[in-house]
Amino acid sequence: MKSEAKKPKISERRRFFTDIAHHTGLGVMGGLLWAGYADKAKSNPLVLRPPAALEEDDFLKTCIKCGLCAEACRNRPQNIDKETGLPMEATLKMAKAQDNVTIGTPFFIPSDVPCYMCDDIPCVPVCPTGSLDIAKVTNPKTKELDVRMMDMGLAVVDQNSCIAFWGIQCDACYRACPLLDEAIKLEYDRNSRTGKHAFLKPVVVMDACTGCGLCEKACVTEKPAIFVLPRDVALGKPGDHYVKGWDKKDQQRVQNRVDVDVTTHDKRSEKKAEDYLNSMDLEY
């Protein structure tokens, strides 16, 4: 009788420890899931956003992940397949857990579906928070939307992989560019190896390229030899110590710079120029 009376206590004790293990496991799993989610709080620096997007930090602060831009992109008339009448895959995607992009935010991959630069830029006006700033694509003179003001990135040519730089005739990216002979130009160069053929090399015009990615999609090489990167990744930065003295815009760029002494100081710099320029003593 005594042993039978103890059985419920042992069972309750086991259940107690089982519950602890169960809840501990759930806690650990939840922590791992949260860590994975937190890791997605910042997107890959190579992510391409819709046209007129704010700077990445400001974009992430203001985007409410509503998906209206992606819906507008999906519903554009050009997105309907003329043969089947069915909607094709849209340019803009809303990031999911498996994407290397902040979850729920819009982005696009040019090699999958580029931006077709719709005249009415439907994805921008529907943004309710201004994370897609309509002013960035509005012509100040005409007060109308202007696709030439779109800025999603900058196309970069890998000259080692581009077959046009090998001497093989190819102008696929040039022909695919919606701003024909504006954003991409063909540069003529003589082929010194053969002496009778010419190179027609694609050259991206930085100020005209919108980063739509149509060139990347059209590239004939196995892996595109022309691809779009965010401008801050694609471009270098000369710094405020260098300025084009003949360019008023570049002078405005550095008008608020803080002067910092960048002069090299060594033994020679302590001397006067005439002390060493006419001397054979080259010691510093």
VENCORGI-V298777 format. One line per field, one symbol per residue. phi: phi as a letter, one per 40 degrees, with the letter a starting at -180 (. if undefined). psi: psi as a letter, one per 30 degrees, with the letter a starting at -180 (. if undefined). burial: b if it has 16 or more other C-alpha atoms within 10 Angstrom, else e. Layout:
phi = ???
psi = ???
burial = ???
This chain:
phi = .cccccdccccccccccccccccccccccccccccccccccbcdcccbcccgccddcccccbccgcgcccccccccdcccccccgcccccccbccbdcccaddgbcaabdccbcccfddcfcccccccbgcbccccbbccccgbcbccccabiacbccccbccccchccabdccccccbdgbcbbbccacccccgbbbcbccbccdcbccgcgcccccdccdbdcbabbddcccbcacgccbacccbcccccdbcbcccbcbccbaccccccdccbcbbccbcc
psi = eeeeffeeeeeeeeeeeeeeeeeeeeeeeeeeeeeeeefgfklkfgkkllkgklkeeeefffkghfgeeeeeeegkeffkkfefglklkleklkklefkhlkkflklljefdjlkghkegiffeffkffgfjjfffgkkfefglkjfffkjfakkkkjfffkfefffkkkheeeffkfikgefklkkkkkjfefffllkjkkkkjeffkfgfgeeeefkflekkfklklkefefkajflffkkjffjeeeeeegfgljkkjgkkjaeeffllefffeglfjgk.
burial = eeeeeeeeeeeeeeeeeeeeeeeeeeeeeeeeeeeeeeebeebeebbbbbbbbbebeebbeebebebbbbbbbbbbeebbeeeeeeeeebbbbbbeeeebbbbbbbbbbbbebbbbbeeebbbbbbbeebbbbbbbbbeeeeeebbbbbbbbbbbbbeeeebbbbebeebbbbbbbbbeeeebbbeeeeeeeeeeeebbbbbbbbbebbbbbbbbbbbbbeeebbbbbbbbeeeeeeeebeebeeeeeeeeeeeeeeeeeeeeeeeeeeeeeeeeeeeeeeeee
